[in-house]
Amino acid sequence: MEVESMFDLSGKVAVVTGAGDGIGKGVARILAAAGARVVVSDIDAYKARAVAESIGAFGGSAAATACNVLVDADLEALIEFAVSTFGTVNILVNNAGMGGGGRENPFEVDRSYVEKIYAINVFAPWALCRLAAPYMQKSGYGSIVNITSMSSVNSEASMAIYASSKAALNHMASNLAYDYGPMGIRVNSVGPGATRTHALASILSPELEARMLSGTPLKRLGEVGDIAMAVLFFAAPASSWVSGQVLMVNGGGTQTLG
Ligand SMILES: NC(=O)c1ccc[n+]([C@@H]2O[C@H](COP(=O)([O-])OP(=O)(O)OC[C@H]3O[C@@H](n4cnc5c(N)ncnc54)[C@H](O)[C@@H]3O)[C@@H](O)[C@H]2O)c1
């Protein structure tokens, strides 16, 4: 067995949502470095274009498109863009997500907030799986990777909506693995712990970081590359007999807000 070929994505087409920044950007870049042609999508077209250009600059292949995963027509257009640009979809990374950060006081958030968080964290991945699966089946190679969160297994105050939506996505994926397995499509999830992105920076203080590190055996917060490597494993032939799984990438511990 050639180890290198197990991580080779040459000839594969990957679609990444929310890829203009943070974890999605790191994932898009590593999939391209492994040889995939990558559709870099983001609600912010400018950021998506910059990431695609940065991939082109190291010799990778990428195309950028705007996609707000809260808009049904954008989801359809995203898969159509991938097919018309690169011919198919083999790898789908459902990365765009929002919520949490300890900002979900149950007496302050309202129904529209709950619906929005579930729409981006649960409904959009479900819809994109459904749209991409026929192409994956036809091409003979399919891998779906959801970016969920360590919050999906933690329990703490003011996190109920985000945490439960990410738990729903984990469980939806492990169930979809049964539907999609016979079609040759694997479905897995990566659950990041606290990872240094703009989203984390918006809540991180020195006190919070110290508290998080006290529960982290590996004594550092996550970097985007830590999460991207786990996604690469699930996207690549290296994990060809792995489906329905959740891999927490969290420094070996738990980083809670409380
Ligand atoms: N950073 C962490 O500590 C952490 C921990 C656990 C889970 N996560 C998850 O990782 C994923 C990425 O988070 P991040 O920290 O990289 O965030 P980020 O804020 O750094 O980047 C998010 C990207 O998504 C885009 N985006 C926002 N709304 C969108 C929409 N409606 N449609 C399409 N794109 C949209 C933004 O423009 C941005 O480019 C999320 O699902 C998040 O829940 C992050």
The ligand as an SDF file (V2000), in Angstrom:
LIG
                    3D

 44 48  0  0  0  0  0  0  0  0999 V2000
  -13.2870   28.2370   15.7230 N   0  0  0  0  0  0  0  0  0  0  0  0
  -13.6950   27.3880   16.6550 C   0  0  0  0  0  0  0  0  0  0  0  0
  -13.2250   27.3990   17.8170 O   0  0  0  0  0  0  0  0  0  0  0  0
  -14.7550   26.3700   16.3370 C   0  0  0  0  0  0  0  0  0  0  0  0
  -15.0140   25.3650   17.2770 C   0  0  0  0  0  0  0  0  0  0  0  0
  -15.9720   24.4210   17.0020 C   0  0  0  0  0  0  0  0  0  0  0  0
  -16.6520   24.4460   15.8000 C   0  0  0  0  0  0  0  0  0  0  0  0
  -16.4030   25.4210   14.8860 N   0  0  0  0  0  0  0  0  0  0  0  0
  -17.1710   25.3920   13.6330 C   0  0  0  0  0  0  0  0  0  0  0  0
  -16.2970   25.5340   12.5380 O   0  0  0  0  0  0  0  0  0  0  0  0
  -16.9780   26.1560   11.4500 C   0  0  0  0  0  0  0  0  0  0  0  0
  -16.1670   27.3450   10.9440 C   0  0  0  0  0  0  0  0  0  0  0  0
  -15.9480   28.2510   12.0000 O   0  0  0  0  0  0  0  0  0  0  0  0
  -14.7430   29.2920   11.9920 P   0  0  0  0  0  0  0  0  0  0  0  0
  -14.2950   29.4270   13.3980 O   0  0  0  0  0  0  0  0  0  0  0  0
  -13.7610   28.9320   10.9560 O   0  0  0  0  0  0  0  0  0  0  0  0
  -15.5210   30.6350   11.5760 O   0  0  0  0  0  0  0  0  0  0  0  0
  -14.9820   31.9720   10.8830 P   0  0  0  0  0  0  0  0  0  0  0  0
  -15.8810   33.0350   11.4030 O   0  0  0  0  0  0  0  0  0  0  0  0
  -13.5200   32.1310   11.0610 O   0  0  0  0  0  0  0  0  0  0  0  0
  -15.2790   31.7270    9.3330 O   0  0  0  0  0  0  0  0  0  0  0  0
  -16.5740   31.4520    8.9180 C   0  0  0  0  0  0  0  0  0  0  0  0
  -16.7220   31.7140    7.4280 C   0  0  0  0  0  0  0  0  0  0  0  0
  -18.0810   31.3760    7.0900 O   0  0  0  0  0  0  0  0  0  0  0  0
  -18.6410   32.4260    6.3250 C   0  0  0  0  0  0  0  0  0  0  0  0
  -20.0960   32.4540    6.5050 N   0  0  0  0  0  0  0  0  0  0  0  0
  -20.7970   33.0250    7.5230 C   0  0  0  0  0  0  0  0  0  0  0  0
  -22.1140   32.8680    7.3190 N   0  0  0  0  0  0  0  0  0  0  0  0
  -22.2560   32.1930    6.1550 C   0  0  0  0  0  0  0  0  0  0  0  0
  -23.3700   31.7490    5.4100 C   0  0  0  0  0  0  0  0  0  0  0  0
  -24.6230   32.0020    5.8250 N   0  0  0  0  0  0  0  0  0  0  0  0
  -23.1580   31.0770    4.2590 N   0  0  0  0  0  0  0  0  0  0  0  0
  -21.8930   30.8520    3.8320 C   0  0  0  0  0  0  0  0  0  0  0  0
  -20.7970   31.2620    4.4790 N   0  0  0  0  0  0  0  0  0  0  0  0
  -20.9700   31.9250    5.6320 C   0  0  0  0  0  0  0  0  0  0  0  0
  -17.9380   33.6950    6.7930 C   0  0  0  0  0  0  0  0  0  0  0  0
  -17.9950   34.7260    5.7940 O   0  0  0  0  0  0  0  0  0  0  0  0
  -16.5270   33.1780    7.0610 C   0  0  0  0  0  0  0  0  0  0  0  0
  -15.7110   33.2880    5.9010 O   0  0  0  0  0  0  0  0  0  0  0  0
  -18.3700   26.5250   11.9820 C   0  0  0  0  0  0  0  0  0  0  0  0
  -19.2950   25.5220   11.6020 O   0  0  0  0  0  0  0  0  0  0  0  0
  -18.1830   26.5150   13.4890 C   0  0  0  0  0  0  0  0  0  0  0  0
  -19.3780   26.2360   14.1770 O   0  0  0  0  0  0  0  0  0  0  0  0
  -15.4710   26.3930   15.1220 C   0  0  0  0  0  0  0  0  0  0  0  0
  1  2  1  0
  2  3  2  0
  2  4  1  0
  4  5  1  0
  4 44  2  0
  5  6  2  0
  6  7  1  0
  7  8  2  0
  8  9  1  0
  8 44  1  0
  9 10  1  0
  9 42  1  0
 10 11  1  0
 11 12  1  0
 11 40  1  0
 12 13  1  0
 13 14  1  0
 14 15  2  0
 14 16  1  0
 14 17  1  0
 17 18  1  0
 18 19  2  0
 18 20  1  0
 18 21  1  0
 21 22  1  0
 22 23  1  0
 23 24  1  0
 23 38  1  0
 24 25  1  0
 25 26  1  0
 25 36  1  0
 26 27  1  0
 26 35  1  0
 27 28  2  0
 28 29  1  0
 29 30  1  0
 29 35  2  0
 30 31  1  0
 30 32  2  0
 32 33  1  0
 33 34  2  0
 34 35  1  0
 36 37  1  0
 36 38  1  0
 38 39  1  0
 40 41  1  0
 40 42  1  0
 42 43  1  0
M  CHG  2   8   1  16  -1
M  END
$$$$
